[in-house]
Amino acid sequence: MAELTVIACHWCGSQSPAGTLNCRSCGAPLDARNVVSDSGWAAAPRIRDMVKIQFGQSTCQVEGQMVPVADIQLAAGDAVIFEHHVMLWKDAALAVANITLSGGIQRLLGGMPFTITQASGPGHIAFSRDASGELVVLPLHPGMEIDVREHAFVLASHHIEYSFVRIKGLANIFFGGEGMFMDRFVTRGQSGLLILHGYGNVFQRMLKPGESILLEPGGFLYKDSSVKMDVEFQKIGGSILGGKMMAMARVTGPGRVGMQSMYHHPHHEKK
């Protein structure tokens, strides 16, 4: 039998040399099995403290557990984009610049930033969200599109295209009257790295074509753009005149969908 020379990551599918303990693309432990519940939810990998992840000529080192930090060593020619308030520290000489996004008025009405910041190497810079939870590392291969709930984005490599989409009608006490806004990240001809923050614990499920589930909107974290999201109202209470209506997000495959175990209320996010 031929000796195994590479090992595939159960989380992102990237290959690493045999004997490697952690995936070089996402940091997932390669010596641990994918933990999946009976209902099909896979727990996001517990990235070991101080594990390094490679993207381009740069590296990301994940530090800490309760409020994890993404510590980036940017090589010359590499850059990352991020919302300015997630930056924890940086080298004094590291270059940063603001980038104005399209759809500024709609983003502003939806409580989303209309400018982002870009840091360009060489140098060190680190990021964290002001909340407990997990960092979710998602390598994006060419041609991938992923939609992410607002205020979950930590950083992305600079060649990933960044825009937004809006789900009309998903307007409840969590999202206000403008519906639910999501960040959209797209890769074209080059791979990239996307890091998200999930409140509590993060789980992912792969939906088959036509398979659908209902999610409480505050628990939604991300989805492939191939996954359709619709608003569905369900009545709570058995009487004809009584009861309340509850807004749910129906997500329908094919594709992956991620959720967080701690509900997040965007109107509590500090601007």
N, C-alpha and C positions, 0 to 999 in steps of 0.2 A: 504494500500500500504506500502510495506517495505521501511524503511528509507534508503536512499542512504548512503553507508559507504565508498565508494571509488569513485574517479573521474578520468577519463582517459584523458590524455593530448592529445590535437588535433595535436601537432607537432610531438612528439616522441612515443606516445601510452602508455607510462608508467603510472602506477596508483599511485595516492596519496590519503591520507585520505580526506574524505569530509570536506569542510570548509577550506582546504588549498588554499592559494592565488596563489602560484607558484609551478610549477612542480619541484619535488625534483631531477629529473634526468636531466632536460635540462634548467630549469629556466623559461620556458614559462608561461605567465599569464594564470591561469586557469579560471579566471572570464571574459575573453575576447574571442570573437568568432574568428574563423579562417577566415582571410580576403582573399578571392579568387577572381581574376579578371574573366571577362567573358570568357577569353581565357584559363583559367585553372591554372594560376600562383598564388600560395599562398605566401604571404609575410612572411618572416622569423619573428618569434615573437620578439617583442621589449622587451628585458629582462630589468626588472626594476633595477635601480641603487641599488647596494649592495645586490642583491639577491644571496643566497647561493645554490649551487648545490652539491649533494652528489655523490661521486664515491669511492667505496671501503670503507675504514675508513676515507677517506680524504674529504675535501670540496674545492669547487671553488667559489669564490665570484667575480661577475662581477661588475666592477666599471667604472663609466664615460659613456659618450655617444658619443662624437665626435671621440675620439681615445680611445676606450674602453680597459680596463685592465682586465686580468684574474689573480686574486690574489689567489694563491693556499696555503692551509694549508695541508701539507703532514703528514700523520700519519706514525708511524714506520712500516716498511714493505711495504709501498706504494712508488711508484716512477712515474715520468713522463719523457717522451722523447721530445726533441725539437731541433730546429736549434739555435745555440748559440746566434745569433744576435737578437733574439726576447726576450731574457731575459731582464727585466727591473730592477729588484733588487732581492736580496735574503738575508736570514739570513747568517751571516758570517760563521757559523758553519755547514750550510747545505752542505751535500756531493754531489759533481758533478763529472762526469767522461765522457770521450769521448768514443763513440762506432763507429767503422769502419763498413761501409755498404758494401754489395756485389755490384758488378757492378760498381766499382769506376770509371773506365775510361769512360764508357758510361755516367755516371752521370756527370762527370766533363765536358765532351764535350757538354752535354745538359744544362750546367749552373746550375746544381743542386748540393747540398752539398753531399760529399761522407763520411762525418762523422756527427753524431748527438751527442747531449749531453743528459745525463741522470742525473736527480736530485733525490736523495733518502731521504725519511723522516727519522726522524721527522724534521719539520721546515717549514718556509714560503718562498715562491718564487713567483714572479709575472712576467707576460709577456704582451707585446703589439707589434703590428706592427707599423712601422713608417709611418702611413697613416690613413686617416679618413675612416670610414666604420662601419661594424658590425662584432661582434663576433657571429659565428654560432656554436651552441652547439649540437653535434650529439652523443647521447648515442648509442653504438653499442652492439647489443645483440649477443649471441653465434651464429656462423655460418654466420655472415654478412661480406660482402666485399664492400668497397667503394673506388672509384678512385677520386683523387683530383688534380686539376691543380697545377703546380709547384708554390712555393712561396706563397701558401695560408695556409699551415700547421702552426699552432701555437703550439699545444701540444697534446699529447696522453698519456693515462695511459700506463704503461710500458709493460703490458702483451698483448697489441695489436701488431700484427706482422706488420712490416713496410718494404715495398719494392717499386718497381716502374715498370711501364709499359710505352711503347712508341708507339705512333700512327704515323706510317710511312706515309710520304706524306703530312702531315699537316705542310708544310714548307713555310711560307710566311715571311713578314717583321717582324712579331711578334716573330716567333720561330726559325728563322735561318734554316740552312740546315739539321739539325738533326731530324726534325720533332718535335712533341709535346710530352713532357714527363709528366707523371702523377705519383704522389705518390699513392701507393695502401696500404690500411689498412685493415687487416683481423683479425677477432676474431675467436677463436676456442671454447674452453669449458667455457670461462669466459667472462662476459660482460666488456665493457670498455667505456672510454669517449674520444671523439675526438673533438677538438675545432679548427675551421678554422677562417680565416679573409677574409671577402668579401669587396671589394672596392665599395663604394656607398651603395646601398641597395641590399639585397639578396632576391631572390624569388625561389620557388621550385615548380616543376610540376611533377605529377605522370603520366607516360606514360603507356598506355595500350599495350598489346602484339601486335607488328606490327605497332604501332603508331609512327610516326617520325616527327621531326621538324628540321629546320636548325638553327644553332647558329653561330653568329660571334665568332671566337675562343677566342678573348679577353674577351668576356662576360661569357664564360664557367667557372664554379666553381667546381662542383663535380657531380658524378653520381654513382648509384649502378653499381656493376660490371656486372650485368645482362643486363644493357643498352649498346647496341652496338654503337660504334662511328666510322664513316667512313669520309673520305675526299670527298668533292664534290666541283667542280669548276663551277662557274656560270659566264656567259659572261654578262658584262655590256656594253650596247651600241647596237644600232640597225643595224649598217652598217656591210657589209660582211667582209671588211678588217679592219675596226676600232674596237674600244671597248677594254675593259680590262677584264681580268679574275680575279674573286674574289674567294678566298678559304673559304669555309664554312665547319662547322662540322655538319654532319647529325647524330643525335642521335635517336636511335630506341628502343622502349620499348620491354619488360616490365621493369618497375622500375622508380625510381625517378631521376630527374636531377635538379641541382641547378645552377642558374646564378647570376651574379653580374651586377648592372646597370652601373658601371663605368669600362670601358675597362682597362685592365692591360697589360702593355708591359714588358715582362720579361727582356729584355735587359736593362731596366732602373733600375732593382733591384740592390741594392748595395750588393756587395759580401763581 
